[in-house]
Amino acid sequence: MSFATRFAPSPTGLLHRGHAFSALTAFEAAREAGGRFVLRIEDIDATRCRPEFEAAIFEDLAWLGLAWETPVRRQSEHFADYEAALDVLRARGLVYRCFRTRREILDGMASAPHGPMEAWRGVRLSQEEELRSLAERRPFAWRLSLDAAAAALGGFEALFFVEEGQGPGGEHGRILAQPWKAGDVVLARKDVGVAYHLAVVVDDAVQGITHVIRGQDLFEAAHIQRLLQALLGLPTPTYRHHRLLLGPDGKRYAKRDRAETLRALRLSGVGAADLRAELGFS
């Protein structure tokens, strides 16, 4: 299979230098390999995503000199794909309805026997309790059962992924997946619909992504995504996590911290070539 990678931003704000570095890293890797560069819009969170931010993504990336395949895949247009994957997991008894609130889960984690850092592991309700909760219209999330997943795979000892870049702790090479560190993750909920982990593994498979190139802040996500790939019978891409770009304050660029946007840089007179050179790209 030929090399294919992607840049997959969420349209919840304007792009900044950190996004530019990640997009250029993936784009240049595809160019050097003579492969495909895919732009994907991860807009499953309808409460935060905005059309104007999506338009700004296209504008900023074009300004940087990037080109991508069309049509662009928008997650909001493919909920049926994610629901089908969730149906597979439901049919195999690998997910369960969790009616606990976020507050209840946080309180439970704080009082765990091994301390507050223990990952959340839920308990399936009895059929009677579940039916009663559904009749009361209590909100719930579909969570992946790590216990059921381990039973289905005969344990996690043979679950690996290849890291060509470097994780935050210097992880490189053949990595043993440790999905238990994430606990029973949410795969879907009523307010947001499908969750990130499930959507991204389905998208990567559908789009033929062979190399996932992204920041080290998402390294831990590879562990649970590798598990989902195994459970759903999906191909496993090679991972290549890159360093995070830091601002003058030593913190990584982030939308929530109102990092200087690419639009602001462009309007201030900074040229695309100048920014590319600043980020280490010719």
Wavefront OBJ file of the C-alpha trace (Angstrom):
o trace
v 0.000 0.000 0.000
v 1.378 3.426 -0.938
v 2.215 6.003 1.718
v -0.771 8.060 2.921
v -1.011 10.443 5.834
v -3.391 13.118 7.024
v -3.853 16.378 8.878
v -7.106 16.323 10.825
v -7.979 19.583 12.598
v -11.203 20.339 14.428
v -12.900 23.587 13.326
v -13.293 24.931 16.857
v -11.022 27.944 16.399
v -8.375 29.457 14.180
v -5.129 27.645 13.406
v -1.847 28.725 15.027
v 1.866 27.970 14.588
v 1.502 24.562 16.235
v -1.073 23.532 13.656
v 1.123 24.842 10.851
v 4.074 22.798 12.110
v 1.993 19.616 12.299
v 0.371 20.124 8.890
v 3.700 20.862 7.225
v 5.337 17.856 8.901
v 2.678 15.539 7.475
v 2.575 17.253 4.084
v 6.344 17.115 3.595
v 6.461 13.468 4.700
v 3.871 12.593 2.037
v 5.709 14.624 -0.596
v 9.056 12.997 0.166
v 7.482 9.523 0.042
v 5.621 10.287 -3.177
v 2.408 9.495 -1.329
v -0.960 10.984 -0.458
v -1.718 13.903 1.859
v -5.283 13.951 3.171
v -7.069 16.796 4.923
v -9.858 15.635 7.217
v -12.228 17.882 9.141
v -12.966 16.378 12.552
v -16.222 18.140 13.323
v -18.159 15.576 15.348
v -18.595 18.060 18.216
v -21.454 20.134 16.803
v -21.571 22.255 19.963
v -18.119 23.762 19.312
v -17.413 23.446 15.578
v -18.191 26.381 13.290
v -18.330 26.685 9.463
v -16.286 29.877 9.593
v -13.437 28.041 11.311
v -13.526 25.311 8.669
v -13.288 27.936 5.942
v -10.355 29.492 7.774
v -8.571 26.105 7.864
v -8.726 25.852 4.072
v -7.531 29.446 3.711
v -4.619 29.049 6.121
v -3.369 25.763 4.670
v -3.571 27.069 1.098
v -1.588 30.139 2.217
v 1.087 27.804 3.605
v 1.353 26.191 0.177
v -0.326 22.887 1.001
v -2.500 20.931 -1.417
v -4.775 18.033 -0.520
v -7.141 15.491 -1.980
v -10.763 16.372 -2.607
v -13.461 15.924 -1.612
v -12.486 16.548 2.000
v -13.965 14.065 4.451
v -16.047 15.725 7.167
v -16.830 13.517 10.127
v -20.260 15.110 10.537
v -21.261 13.565 7.193
v -20.331 10.004 8.168
v -22.083 9.205 11.433
v -23.561 6.092 9.797
v -20.017 4.688 9.419
v -19.284 5.209 13.100
v -22.647 3.812 14.174
v -21.977 0.689 12.100
v -18.653 0.198 13.901
v -20.369 0.710 17.254
v -22.991 -1.869 16.242
v -20.195 -4.406 15.679
v -18.850 -3.790 19.169
v -22.337 -3.933 20.689
v -23.110 -7.222 18.943
v -19.929 -8.725 20.400
v -20.721 -7.505 23.912
v -17.652 -5.261 23.984
v -19.428 -2.068 25.049
v -21.909 -1.245 27.776
v -24.196 1.604 28.776
v -22.706 3.750 31.542
v -25.208 5.959 33.360
v -22.716 7.583 35.722
v -22.164 11.322 35.399
v -18.708 12.819 34.889
v -18.814 14.037 38.479
v -19.604 10.584 39.811
v -16.766 9.073 37.805
v -14.260 11.670 38.985
v -15.330 11.098 42.582
v -14.984 7.351 42.069
v -11.507 7.713 40.615
v -10.438 9.954 43.501
v -11.460 7.294 46.021
v -9.953 4.355 44.105
v -7.802 1.991 46.209
v -4.639 2.873 44.294
v -5.204 6.604 44.305
v -6.783 9.219 42.013
v -4.668 8.271 38.977
v -6.314 4.864 38.566
v -8.162 4.708 35.243
v -11.923 4.323 35.312
v -13.240 0.782 34.984
v -17.006 0.538 34.970
v -19.424 -2.203 35.884
v -22.263 -3.403 33.692
v -25.675 -2.954 35.231
v -27.988 -5.899 35.541
v -30.650 -6.098 32.845
v -33.274 -4.993 35.353
v -31.241 -1.971 36.469
v -30.464 -1.002 32.883
v -34.095 -1.197 31.792
v -35.135 0.887 34.783
v -32.507 3.535 33.981
v -33.620 3.633 30.343
v -37.268 3.962 31.398
v -36.254 6.910 33.596
v -34.594 8.463 30.511
v -31.291 8.807 32.304
v -28.483 9.931 29.961
v -25.750 7.388 29.286
v -22.549 6.851 27.343
v -21.401 3.749 25.511
v -18.111 2.680 27.069
v -15.636 0.113 25.815
v -15.255 -2.721 28.324
v -11.555 -3.459 28.749
v -12.404 -6.721 30.489
v -14.543 -7.884 27.562
v -11.920 -6.674 25.055
v -9.159 -8.586 26.831
v -11.303 -11.714 26.849
v -12.081 -11.348 23.139
v -8.390 -11.002 22.222
v -7.006 -13.440 24.754
v -5.229 -10.575 26.516
v -3.275 -7.572 25.264
v 0.196 -9.144 25.208
v 0.266 -9.411 21.394
v -1.020 -5.883 20.789
v 1.741 -3.692 19.325
v 2.146 -0.639 17.128
v 5.201 0.813 15.403
v 6.387 4.281 16.402
v 8.686 5.882 13.815
v 8.829 9.195 15.610
v 9.075 9.624 19.317
v 6.619 9.617 22.176
v 6.855 12.171 25.003
v 8.991 9.756 26.999
v 11.284 8.894 24.096
v 9.209 5.864 23.045
v 10.304 4.567 19.644
v 10.127 1.377 17.598
v 7.823 -1.527 18.367
v 5.586 -0.424 21.229
v 3.447 -2.709 23.367
v -0.023 -1.189 23.432
v -1.262 -0.496 26.945
v -4.971 0.282 26.502
v -5.709 -0.414 30.166
v -4.078 2.918 31.032
v -7.059 4.718 29.495
v -9.699 2.713 31.343
v -13.147 2.061 29.878
v -13.174 4.927 27.392
v -16.342 6.546 26.056
v -17.036 5.626 22.422
v -20.344 7.475 22.041
v -22.625 9.704 24.060
v -25.879 11.503 23.495
v -24.639 15.108 23.634
v -21.691 14.710 21.238
v -22.550 11.450 19.490
v -19.588 9.309 18.534
v -16.352 9.984 20.385
v -12.922 10.756 18.937
v -11.271 7.355 19.350
v -13.902 5.436 17.416
v -14.311 8.024 14.660
v -10.599 8.345 13.986
v -9.888 4.620 13.597
v -12.822 4.263 11.209
v -11.715 7.311 9.204
v -8.104 6.166 8.966
v -9.226 2.786 7.642
v -11.711 4.245 5.147
v -9.145 6.724 3.825
v -6.324 4.208 3.582
v -4.056 6.050 5.996
v -0.763 4.181 6.352
v 1.052 6.695 8.565
v -0.487 8.725 11.380
v 1.702 11.804 11.797
v 0.683 14.031 14.698
v 1.895 15.708 17.888
v 3.234 13.918 20.946
v 0.210 15.092 22.922
v -1.762 12.359 21.124
v 0.749 9.560 21.704
v -1.294 7.977 24.494
v -4.315 7.858 22.177
v -2.462 5.332 20.001
v -2.811 2.684 22.728
v -6.610 2.650 22.818
v -6.862 3.206 19.057
v -4.686 0.146 18.472
v -7.124 -1.863 20.587
v -10.104 -0.630 18.588
v -8.348 -1.508 15.344
v -7.866 -5.059 16.612
v -11.455 -5.419 17.793
v -12.898 -4.068 14.538
v -10.496 -5.914 12.242
v -9.070 -2.658 10.858
v -5.522 -2.154 9.544
v -2.975 -0.638 11.885
v -1.119 2.387 10.529
v 2.439 3.234 11.447
v 2.641 6.087 13.954
v 5.034 8.996 13.767
v 4.558 11.439 16.646
v 6.476 14.684 16.440
v 7.614 17.226 18.994
v 5.242 19.934 20.121
v 5.972 23.483 19.106
v 6.424 25.755 22.125
v 5.731 29.445 22.394
v 7.952 32.120 23.982
v 6.470 31.239 27.386
v 7.636 27.630 27.063
v 4.081 26.322 26.742
v 2.784 24.509 23.690
v 0.597 26.544 21.383
v -3.087 25.985 22.104
v -6.388 27.491 20.989
v -7.592 27.782 24.559
v -4.609 30.003 25.405
v -5.438 32.295 22.473
v -2.160 31.572 20.705
v -1.350 33.958 17.851
v -3.258 32.700 14.838
v -2.040 32.162 11.293
v -4.614 34.691 10.146
v -3.171 37.297 12.501
v 0.341 36.539 11.270
v -0.777 36.877 7.658
v -2.547 40.171 8.304
v 0.511 41.510 10.113
v 2.568 41.028 6.951
v 4.320 37.752 7.734
v 4.795 35.765 4.527
v 4.166 32.052 4.181
v 7.795 31.465 3.184
v 8.953 33.293 6.308
v 6.765 31.174 8.568
v 7.816 27.956 6.836
v 11.477 28.882 7.338
v 10.816 29.758 10.984
v 9.281 26.315 11.481
v 12.181 24.560 9.766
v 10.681 23.964 6.308
v 12.160 25.304 3.110
l 1 2 3 4 5 6 7 8 9 10 11 12 13 14 15 16 17 18 19 20 21 22 23 24 25 26 27 28 29 30 31 32 33 34 35 36 37 38 39 40 41 42 43 44 45 46 47 48 49 50 51 52 53 54 55 56 57 58 59 60 61 62 63 64 65 66 67 68 69 70 71 72 73 74 75 76 77 78 79 80 81 82 83 84 85 86 87 88 89 90 91 92 93 94 95 96 97 98 99 100 101 102 103 104 105 106 107 108 109 110 111 112 113 114 115 116 117 118 119 120 121 122 123 124 125 126 127 128 129 130 131 132 133 134 135 136 137 138 139 140 141 142 143 144 145 146 147 148 149 150 151 152 153 154 155 156 157 158 159 160 161 162 163 164 165 166 167 168 169 170 171 172 173 174 175 176 177 178 179 180 181 182 183 184 185 186 187 188 189 190 191 192 193 194 195 196 197 198 199 200 201 202 203 204 205 206 207 208 209 210 211 212 213 214 215 216 217 218 219 220 221 222 223 224 225 226 227 228 229 230 231 232 233 234 235 236 237 238 239 240 241 242 243 244 245 246 247 248 249 250 251 252 253 254 255 256 257 258 259 260 261 262 263 264 265 266 267 268 269 270 271 272 273 274 275 276 277 278 279 280 281 282
